[in-house]
Amino acid sequence: MPVMAVQRFERFFRRVGGLDVDKQDLKRYSDFVLDKTYDMLVIAQATAKANGRDVIEKVDLPVTKGLQECVHDFRKLDEDVEAAPILQRMAAVPPLDVTVSEEAMDHLPAVVGGLSVALARTFKVLDPEVKNPQTSHWERSFRVFELLL
């Protein structure tokens, strides 16, 4: 299930990173969003538990300064990321030991948008000349995020 419709996905990456992506890249992107959202929730779960709570609050989400700036930039773009497909796909991953508060759930689409902005910009950091990311570009970008989340 895509996080964005194909045309919106293509427009988004063109606006944010000057990249030409296609519907073949949408699966990679959707998998990335699912994986990183789950990773963030696992970290948030540990933070909530360390603070004696069994509910993930918005403040538990590991949003760094750079990611927060990307969230702000995403909001300025006036784009929309559908959280429902992400949450539906998360049913297939191992469940969390805690619940997620409504406030944290409401914040997830903006965080996913920020991750999307960061991903698009990462391509250009790794290869300033890239226009149409190939498999190797996607893999290198994903490795950067693996180091951080």
N, C-alpha and C positions, 0 to 999 in steps of 0.2 A: 504494500500500500504506500503510494508516494506521500511525502510530506507536503509537497507543492505540486500543482499541476505542471505539466511539461513546459508550457509557454511561460508561466510565471517563474519557473526554475531557470529557464534560459535567460529571461530578462533580468532576473536577480543577479546572476553571475556576470552578466554583461555590464550591469550598472556598478556593481561593487568591485569587480576585479578586472574588467575589460576582457573577460574570457568568453569564448564560444564553447558552450557545453551542449550536449544533446540528450535525447531521452535515454540513450545507453548509459550515460553518466548518472542519471536520476537514481538508479538502483544503488550505485556506490554511495551517492549522497545520502539516500534514505537509510542505508545500513550504518553509515557514519553517525548520523543523527541519533539513531536508536542506540548504538553502542556508547556514544559519549553521554547521552542523557542517562542511560543506566549507570555508567561509571560515576557520574556526578551524584546520582541518588544513592549509590553505595557509599560514597564518601560522606554524603549528608547523613546517612543512616548512622555511620560511625560517630559523627559529631553529635548527633542527637543522643545517642546512647551514652557517649562520654559525659554529656550534660544531664544524664538521668531522665531522659525523656523517651517515650516510645512513639513520638510523632515528629516527623521532619517538618521543621518550620522554614520559612523563606531564608532566614539568616544562616541556616545550616548548609545551604547550597554553596559549593566551593566556587564562588564567583570572584575571580581575581580583578585587579585594577584594569588590566588589558581587556579582559572579557567584558567587564562593565562598560568600558568605552565602546566596545563593539555592539553591546546591547543598545546603548544610546544612539549609535550610528544606524543601527537597524530600525529603531523607532522613527528616526528622521526620514528613512526611505519610504515610510508608509507602506511597507509590505506586510504580508500576513503569512504566518506559518500555522498550519492546522495542527493542533496538539492531539486531536482525537486519533489520527492514524498512528502516531507515536505510541500513545497509551494503549491502543489496541494491540499493537505488535509487542508491547512489553509484557503482555500476558504470556508470551512464549518463553520469556527469560525467567531465570530463577526469581522467586518472589522475595521481596524485602521482608525483614523481620519487624518493620515498623510501618505505620501508616503515614501518608503524606497529607499535610494540612491543606485546606482549601486555598489559603494564601500562597503556599509554595506551588501548588498545581496551577494556579492562575498566573504565576510568574514564569512557569516553564516555557511557554511559547516565546517569550521575549529572550530567555536564555538560549533557546534553540536558534532563534534569529541571530543572536550575538555569536554563537558558535558558527553559524553559516557565514556571517561576515568574516570572521576570523579565518575560516577555511578558505574562502575565496581570496583573501589577501595573502594567505600563506603560499599559494601557488606562485604569486608574483615575487614574494621574498625569496623563494627557492630558485626561481628562474624568471627574472624580469622580462625575458623575451617571449615567454609562453603566451600563446593565444588560444590554442585548442588543447587543453590538457589530455595527455595520454595516460595509459595505465601507470607508467612509471611516475608521472607527476602526482597522481592520486595516491600511490603507495608512499611516496616520500612525504607528502603532506600528512597522511594518516600517521606516519611514524613520529612526526613532530608532536602531534596531539597525544600519542601514546606516552611520550616522555613527560607530558604535562598533566594528564588526567589518568 
